[in-house]
Structures are given as C-alpha cells and as structure tokens.
Amino acid sequence: MVTLHASDGTLPRNIDYMVRETYSWFSHSSKSQLAYKRLYETMNDGKTPLQITRVCDTRWLSVEPAVTRILKQWDILRSHSQVTVNSILCVRSGLQRRETCCYSYELPRSVTSKIGTMQAYSDSYKEGTSSSASRIEDADDVISFL
C-alpha cells in the first residue's frame, strides 16, 4: 500500500504511458523484437540491444531503469517506429496500385506527428490521390527503396 502511494505521480501520464506501451509492444511480438534487434545491430556496429524493462506498479524503484533504457535507445526506437509506419504506407500504396482498397485510410495525425513523419505521410497521401500511373511509379519507388 505504501509503495502504491509512493509511486502515484512519480511520472507524468504521457511518459508513464510511453514506457508501458514500449514494453508491451516488444514483449508481445517476437517479430517486432527481431526487427528492432536487426536495426539496433545495424546502427551500433553489431552490438546487441538492451532489453526494454517493465515498470511494476508495486515496485516504484523499477521506473528509473525502464526510463533510462528507453532514453539510451531513443533514436533507434524512433527509427523502428518510422520503419513501421513506412511499411504501413508501402502496403497502403501497393493496395491503391492494385485498386483493391485503402483509398481513404489515413494514419491518425497524433501517431504521425509523434514519430516525425507527418510531412512524409502528407506527401505520400497527396501523391496517392494523383493519377493511377503515377501511383504505380510511386509504389515501385517505395518498394525498391525498402
């Protein structure tokens, strides 16, 4: 009971949310873990990434190590998020190229603005609403880039 009271208000809600969701994202998906590990090793000369630690409600001292690990890996975590969004945009573009679906799907602005891809996404969406021939060229460019 004392630890719960002591931990109340230790982190702003948005940071607490970020720490918990970062752990949750990687703890539930081995595919995300592998993609992140490859990206980390590429950007850090083959070094292995540190595990993202969990924050426990009853152990308020667990907050500092979790936040420190995320901050040490912040650039790579952000890059991983950008790669994920770019993959989603690539799939969307490919579906548009085939004229299958996804003509009106947009990522929420809150997502794209947090990971620094708002301009790239806006440009991609504008290009996606252009002629069918240019959409095919754009999708091919994106696929060849990836």
Beta strands, then each sheet from edge to edge (+ up, - down):
end
